[in-house]
Amino acid sequence: MFKDVQSAIIAGGKSSRFGSPKQKALLMQEALLRYAYKLATSISSDVMLIGESPTVDKVPINSMPDIIRGCGPIGGIYTALVNASKPLVAVMPVDMPLLPVDVYRFLFPACSQGVPVIARSHKGLEPLVSIWPAKIHFSFKQAIENHDYKL
């Protein structure tokens, strides 16, 4: 587990391209939310879900809808940062079931500067695989108010 970090599973949104709620989709007879929950609890015992409020293995997850709806992933991260109980928030998407905790072990040491640390894949930056200082939620709010939803 990481010190001073809360995990946030981003599972909001309409899933319009997916066709149904992603968190309920199955991979090898296990819901995607279950995979995300396993990852989240390996990072922190303090886990929140941005999206519906289901249970995982009969354990309810602290969940909340986006504070500002309709602005995509930036709204989910903003909601997580505003509701954070720790100085840092490890963000993870519900739809990357094979994401290893080692990615966050690699990112975590760079958080000492008080700036976000974002994973990069062959596709570019992956803002939903990241660690954010909770205190920068004001920057998110300003971007959202300016209709700048790009992360």
Buried (B, 14 or more C-beta within 10 A) or exposed (E): EBEEBBBBBBBBBEBEEEEEBBBBBEEEEEBBBBBBBBBBBBBBEBBBBBBBEBEBEEEEBEBBBBBBEEBBBBBBBBBBBBBBEBBBBBBBBBBBBEBEBEBBEEBBEEBEEEEBBBBEEEEEEBBBBBBBBBEBBEBBBEBBEEEEBEB
